[in-house]
Amino acid sequence: MNTADQNFIETGFTLPPAPKPLGVYKPCLIDGKYLYVSGHGTVQDDGSLIIGRIGETMTAEEGKLAARQVGLAILSTIKTHLGSLDKIKRVIKVLGMVNCTHDFEKHPFIINGCSELFAKVWGDDNGVGVRSAVGMGSLPGNIPVEIEALFELF
């Protein structure tokens, strides 16, 4: 059985640089056996952000890919601060926020981009937790997706 780090390598994806806080907060915080990860945006490999509003300048499929990119940024923060994805026992909760037009209704589809990535890394049992996917009138810097997460540590 593969470890989370091995599973990530098998995805063929690369991790962007771990984002630095743009305000007064920590990227992640350990409390006992839990890792809380602050809201992350669409950081790409070159450090730039994916920008746009779903239903206006981006399609739902582009939004789903943006959510996967947010998941990669979260993984990067975990690796940077913990050294390994193998220190995560399971995903507890994901909160996905979607910058979209008022009539957009496929928020869960968008956040699946991140959830499917986590399932590939930690498996269907440990990589899928509880989740909320909600629409927002705007997000910082006009990013299409922001996601925060809670993980249980080994």
C-alpha positions in Angstrom: 0.0 0.0 0.0 1.4 3.4 -1.0 2.0 6.2 1.3 0.4 9.7 0.8 3.7 11.0 -0.5 4.0 8.1 -3.0 0.3 8.6 -4.1 1.0 12.3 -4.7 4.0 11.5 -6.9 1.8 9.1 -8.9 -0.6 11.9 -9.8 2.1 13.6 -11.9 1.2 17.0 -10.5 3.8 19.4 -9.1 3.5 21.5 -6.0 3.4 25.3 -6.3 5.4 27.3 -3.8 3.7 27.4 -0.4 1.8 30.7 -0.3 2.9 33.3 2.3 0.1 35.0 4.4 -1.3 38.1 2.8 -2.6 39.3 6.2 -2.2 38.7 9.9 -2.7 34.9 10.2 -0.7 31.6 10.1 -0.9 29.4 7.0 -1.6 26.4 9.3 -1.8 25.6 13.0 -1.4 22.4 14.9 -3.7 21.9 17.9 -3.3 18.5 19.5 -3.9 15.9 16.8 -5.4 18.4 14.3 -3.9 20.5 11.6 -6.0 23.6 10.6 -5.1 25.0 7.2 -6.1 28.6 6.5 -7.9 29.6 3.4 -5.7 29.1 0.3 -6.0 30.5 -3.1 -5.1 29.5 -6.7 -1.3 29.6 -6.5 0.4 28.3 -9.6 3.9 26.8 -10.0 5.3 30.3 -10.9 3.7 31.9 -7.8 1.1 33.7 -9.8 -2.6 33.3 -9.1 -5.4 32.1 -11.4 -7.8 35.0 -11.6 -11.4 35.1 -12.7 -15.1 34.7 -11.8 -16.9 31.5 -12.6 -20.0 32.1 -14.8 -18.5 35.3 -16.0 -14.9 34.9 -17.2 -14.4 31.2 -16.4 -16.3 28.1 -17.1 -17.3 25.5 -14.5 -14.6 23.2 -15.8 -11.9 25.9 -15.5 -13.2 26.5 -12.0 -12.8 22.9 -11.1 -9.2 23.0 -12.3 -8.7 26.1 -10.2 -10.0 24.2 -7.2 -7.5 21.4 -7.9 -4.8 24.1 -8.0 -5.9 25.3 -4.5 -5.6 21.7 -3.3 -2.1 21.6 -4.6 -1.3 24.9 -2.7 -2.7 23.3 0.5 -0.5 20.2 -0.1 2.5 22.5 -0.5 1.8 24.2 2.8 1.5 20.8 4.5 4.8 19.6 3.0 6.5 22.9 3.9 5.3 22.9 7.5 5.2 19.2 8.3 7.8 17.8 5.9 5.6 15.0 4.6 2.0 14.3 3.5 2.4 11.0 5.4 1.9 12.9 8.7 -1.8 13.4 7.8 -4.1 10.6 8.9 -7.2 11.8 7.2 -9.1 14.8 5.9 -11.7 15.9 8.4 -13.4 18.9 6.7 -13.1 21.1 3.6 -14.7 24.5 3.2 -14.7 25.6 -0.5 -15.7 29.1 -1.5 -16.5 29.9 -5.1 -16.3 33.4 -6.6 -19.2 33.2 -9.0 -22.1 35.0 -10.6 -25.3 35.1 -8.5 -27.1 32.5 -10.7 -24.3 29.9 -10.6 -25.4 26.7 -8.9 -22.6 24.1 -9.4 -20.5 25.0 -6.3 -20.0 21.3 -5.3 -18.7 20.5 -8.9 -16.1 23.2 -8.6 -14.8 22.1 -5.2 -14.6 18.4 -6.4 -11.4 19.6 -8.1 -9.8 19.7 -4.6 -11.7 16.8 -3.1 -10.7 14.5 -5.9 -7.1 15.4 -5.4 -7.2 14.7 -1.7 -8.9 11.3 -2.4 -6.0 10.4 -4.7 -3.5 11.3 -2.1 -5.0 9.8 1.0 -7.5 7.3 -0.5 -11.3 7.3 -0.6 -11.6 6.5 3.1 -9.1 9.0 4.6 -9.0 11.5 1.8 -12.7 12.4 1.8 -14.2 14.2 4.8 -17.2 16.4 5.4 -17.4 19.4 3.2 -19.2 22.7 2.4 -19.2 24.4 -1.0 -20.6 27.9 -1.1 -20.8 30.8 -3.6 -19.3 34.2 -2.8 -19.9 37.6 -4.4 -16.1 38.1 -4.5 -12.9 36.6 -3.2 -9.5 38.3 -2.5 -7.7 39.4 -5.6 -10.6 38.1 -7.7 -9.4 34.5 -7.4 -12.1 32.0 -8.4 -11.7 29.6 -5.5 -10.6 29.7 -1.9 -10.4 26.6 0.3 -9.6 26.0 3.9 -9.3 22.5 5.5 -9.0 20.5 8.7 -6.9 17.4 8.9 -6.2 14.7 11.6 -2.6 14.0 12.3 -1.0 10.6 13.1 
